[in-house]
């Protein structure tokens, strides 16, 4: 019997009641009937779980409710583990932010490229990632300060990585659900803010220091109000930045990143 769903996305949610747009997600569900959506409620203290329950009418959507807040990286890892253990055996497992910042057409294009695109060696990509590059003719609206800080972080983190992605922190990615990915999520992540880069590092290590990534510029993206980092979180993120940079230097030797 063929699997009904070939791809799955994890959507981490912590106190997202003010930002989750139910209509947006109901429209997302209709984009492709072979996508499974897992919302991970990370111990929210507002009405997030009540809102998510309203979405669970669809058989393409489930909620993984974590009773205590464990942080975004661990919430994502718990979602990944849940999906890799699913009897449907998805070809790809990814994540997407819950705030509705991504255009529906971009998501659909992203999914189709993951299914059909191969690298220069004729092999399906280990990962396809979205990128918020403000190219001419595209509608990318990022707050200037956050953009410049993000560029500094990306440069420092990937300074030893040849042909590294431009936008390492964009919240839309899919990973090939192979042994390298499955081994990469067995242990807790060492960082809270750089799970993307830590996953790349781990997958590369499990694939004999190789990882192939396709980076796709988005046509539209906008900052959604409500995302905040306190002083303590900023200090932690700077410390983690150098930790993940060391991981990448150690584990990534050959990279086949391409942009389209």
Secondary structure, 3 states (H helix, E strand, C coil): CCCCCCEEEEEEECCCCCCCCHHHHHHHHCCCCCEEEEEEEECCCCCHHHHHHHHCCCCCEEEEEECCCCCHHHHHHHHHHHHHCCCCCCCEEEEECCCCCECHHHHHHHHHHHHHCECCCCCECCEEEEECCCCCCCEEECCHHHHHHHHHHHHHHCCCCCCCCCCCCCCEEEEECCHHHHHHCCCCCCCCCCHHHHHHHHHHHHCCCEECEEEEECCEEECCCCCCCCHHHHHHHHHHHHHHHHHHHHHCCEECCEEC
